[in-house]
Amino acid sequence: MYGKAFAPEYQGALTTLSVNASLVDVLAAGTEELRAAERAGRPAEAARSGLAVAEAHRRLGQVREADRAWKASYRAARAAGDTAAMAWALWSGGTLARQRGALALARRLLALAADLGERGGDVVVRGYSLAGLAETGRIQGDYEAVGRLHEQLLAEARRRGEARHTVWALEGIAQMHRNSGAYDTAYALFEEAAQIAARADDRRGHAWALRGLADIVSVRDGDTERALALLSEAEETCRAMNLVSALAYNLKMRGNVLYRAGRYAQARGLYERALAGFRGMDEPRGEALARLGLVKSRARLGRDRAETAAELAELARVLERIGLRHAREMVARAERELGVFAEAAR
């Protein structure tokens, strides 16, 4: 049985904030509490309030501000001798590093956060940090290495009745199954995640689950209209909560759905919007995936084959540099699909 979802990253005076609070509101409240704590000389409270500030900036796509905020939170936690708060700050920094495509740094910070969380007796930050490590491996395509960790974290979350973390784990496992071609299994897991998130009032988790369901409905069933309806429902949440990154990924997925349906001009427009969003928040993984969709759409609309081949080759180098194995394989499939691989090799 799962309780109502909560946001453990909203701490100290901010624990009353809802998991569904608008990020603009979270940022305003966190900044106010942070300044009050700094004026009062309370570094422990400054660290906790600063964590919410860092996370709000990160999710709003304000990368530089997020980077300054998590580091300030860590310094305040260290000054207060608060090991658990230090772990939370490192978790935020590691999550930001992954968002920016600095995957080696992400792994290093998240591993440190997990260690400090264990030493500080905070099982939640330890779990979140291990989850971050698992997600980093998953987006790199290293499914064998992180699949067991996802399952372990899912079991722990179920045992503690933590709805939000259970939803995250289910979605991660579902995504691996989807990318491996096990669409029925992936659909069932995304569906369970959506149901748990809805009952626990975890709107962010629910939006991500709907996006996953839309993807399966599109690729497995060819049901374009149902997929678009699911994405529209998810988009409402993204806009209400100012989930900038999730909104960009939603736009990209909408482009995928329309591309599969042969509606290439519409797909091109959505990929262009998603690309602008990812570039605005310095999110290289999303940027590369949106670029891939854009290249494919333009090719279908008559773009010069040599130009298509050259851009796909350049995209492959970008993904290789970031370390995204699965996305690199997607480029190879695009080269075969568009018939430009041989030309690029000449």
N, C-alpha and C positions, 0 to 999 in steps of 0.2 A: 504494500500500500504506500502510495506516495503522498507527501504533504504538498503544500503550496510552494512553488518555486521561490527562491530567494537569491539575492545577489551578495555573496560573501565578500566581494571586493568593495562593497559600500560599508565602511567600518566606522568605529568611533561614534561621533555625533550623527553620522549619516546612515546608521543601520535601519532607520525607518523608511528609507527610500525604497520604492518598489523596483523589482527587477524590470518592470515595464516602463519605468520613468523615462521621459524624453531625455536624451543625452544633453540637450541644451540646459534643461533644468538641473540635471546632475552636475554639470560643469559649474553652473552658477552657485548652487548650494555648496559644492565642494570647495570652490574658491573662497567663498565667504568664511567657511569653517577653518580653512587652512590659514587665512590671514589672521583670524581671531586666535588660533593656536600659536601662531608665530609671535603675535603681540604679547600673549600671555606667557611666553617662554615654555611652552609644553611640546617638546619635540615628539613625544609618542603620539599625541593627537595630530600633530602636523604630518607625521608619517602616514597615519591612517586616512586623513582627509586628502592628503596629496596623492594617495593611491587612486581614489575616485577621480581626481582631477586628471591624472595620467590616463586612466582608462577612458574617460569621456573624450579627451583629446584624440586618443588613438582611434576610437570607433567613429569619431567625426572626420577622420582622415587628416587631422592636424598633426603631422608627424614630428615636426621640430618641437612643438609645444609639448607633445607627449614624451619625447626624449628628455627634455629638461625636467619634466614633472616627475617621472619615475626615478631619475637620478637624485632629485631633491628629496623625494620620499625615502629613498635608501639612506641618504646621509642623515636625515632626521631620525630614522629608525636606529641607525648605528649610534648616534649621539645619545639616544634614549636607552641603549642596550636592549632593544626589543628584537630578539632573533626572528620571531614569527613575522613581524612587520618588515624586517629586512628581506625575508623570503618572499613576501607578497610583492615588494617592489621589484625584486629580481624576476619574478614571474611576469610582471607587467612589461619589464624591459625585454625579456625573452620573447614574449608574444609580439611585441612591436618589431623586434628584429626579424621574426619569421614573416610578418606582414610586409616588411621591406625587402624580403628576399635574402637577408643575411643569415642563411640557415646554420652555418657553423657557429656563429655568435649566438643564435637562438638556442642551439643545443647546449652550449656552454652555460649560458645564463639560467636556463631551465633546470639543468642538472644541479647547479649551485642552489637554486631555489628549493628543489626537492630535498636536498641534503639539509639545508637550514630549516625547512619546514619540519623535518623529522626531529632535528635537534631541538627545535623550539616547541615541539609537542603539538603542532597544528596539523592535524590529519587532512584538513581541507586544502590548505595550500600545497601540501605534499601531493595530494591527489590531482589538483589542478596542474601542478608543474609536471608530473608524470604524464598527464593527459596532453600537455603541450609538447612534450618530447614525442609522444606517440603520433600526434598530429603532424609534427614536423617530418617524421619518417614517412607518414602516409602520403603527404603531398609530394614527397620526393619519389614516391612509387616503390618504396622499400616495404612491401606488404608483409613479406615473410618475417621480417625482423620485428615489426610493430603490431602484427595481427594479434599475437598472444597478449601483448600489453593492453591493447584495446579490450580484449575479452576479460582480462583480469580487472581492469578499471570498471568495466560494466558490471561485473559481479559485485565489486565493492560498493558501487553506487546503488545497486538494487538492494543489497543487504542493509544499507543505511537509509534507504528510502529517499535518496536525493534525486528528485525528479530532473532537475536541470542537468546534472552530470550524467544521469542515465540517458537522457535524450541526446546529449553530445556523443556519448559512446556508441549508441545505436546508429546515429547518423554517420559516424566515422566508419563503422563496420559496414554499413549499407553502401557507402561510397566505394569501398574496396571491392565489394561484390559486384557493384554496378560496373566498375572499370574492368573487372575480370570477365564480364559477360553474363554473370548470374543474375539476370534481371528480376526473376520471380522472388528470389531471396532478398534482393535489395529492396524491392517494393514492399515486402512484408515488414522489413525492419524500418523503413521510412514511415510506413503506416503506423507501426507501433509507436515510434517516436512522436509522430503528430498527435496521436491519441493521448499519450502521457503528457505532452506539452500543453495540450488544450485543457486537460483536467487540472493541471497544476498552474495554469495561467502563466505559462512561459511563452510569451508572444514571440520573442526572438527565436527560440528553439523551434517553435511551431512554423515560423516563416521559412527557416532553413529546411525543415522537413517537407513543407509544401513544394519548395524548389526541387528537392530530390524526387518527390513523387511526379512532378511535372516532367522532369527529365525522363523517367522510366516510361511514363504514359506516352511520351513523344517517340522515344527510340524503340520501345518494344511494341506498342500498340498502334502507333501512327495516328493517335487521336490528338490532332493539333489543337482543336478548340478547347478540349478539356484541359490540356496542358497550359494553354494561355489563361484559362480561367483560374487555375491553381496559382499561377504566377501573379495574376492580378490581385488575388486575395493576399498573397505574401507581400506584394508591393505596398498595400495599405498599411501593414504593420511597419515596414521599413520606413515609410514616410512619417508615420505618426511618432516613431521613436528616434527619427533622424539617424537611422542606421545606414550611413553613407556607403560603407564597403558592401554590405549586404544588398543594397539597392543596385550598385554597379554589377554585382554578380547576378542579380535578378535580370537586369537588362541583357547581360551576356547570354543567360540561359534562354531568354525570350528570342534572342537572335538565333541561338542553336535550333530552337523549335521551328522557327520560320524557315531557316535554311534547310532543315530536313524535309519540310513541306514544299520545297522548291520555290519559295517566295523570297527570292534572292535580294531584290531591291529593298524590301522591308527589312530583311535581316541586316543588310549593309548599314542602314540607318541606325539600327539598334546597337550594332557593334561599334559604330562611330561614337555614339553617346556613352557606351560603357567604357570605351578606351579613354575618352576625355575624363570620365570620373576616376578611373584608376590612375591616370597620370597626375591628376590633381591631388591625389593622396599618396603618391609615391609608393604604389603597390605593384612591383614588377611582375609578379606571377599573374595577377589579373590582367595587367597590361598586355603581357605576352599572349594570353589566351584570347583576349579580345582582338588582338592583331591577327591571330591565326584565323579566327572567324571572318574577319574583314578581308583578309587575303583570299580566302576561299570564295566569299561572296563576289568579290570583284572579278575573280577568275571566271566564275559562272556567268557574269554579266559581260564578258568579252575582253577582259584585260589581256594585254600582251603576255604570251606564255613565258617568254624569257624574263620579263619583270616579275612574274609570279614565282618562277623558279628561284630567282635571285633573292627575293624577300623571304621565301621559305627557308632557304639556306642560311640567311642571316638570323632568322628566328631560331633555327636549330642551334646556332652558336650561342645565342642569348640564353636559351633554356639549359644548354650544357653548362654554361658558366654559373647559372643559378643552382643547378644540381637537380632539376626536375625531370626525373627519368620518364615518368608516365607521359608528361606533356611533350617530351622529346619524341616519344613514340607516336603521339598524335600528329606531329609534323610529318613524320615518315609516312603515316597513313594518308595524310593530305597530299603528299607528293605522288603517291600511287593513285589516289582517287582522281587527281587532276591530270595525271599523265605527264608530269613535268620532271619527274625524278631523273629519267634518262637524259633529258635535255640538260639538266643542271650538271650532270656528271661529264658531259662532253667537253 
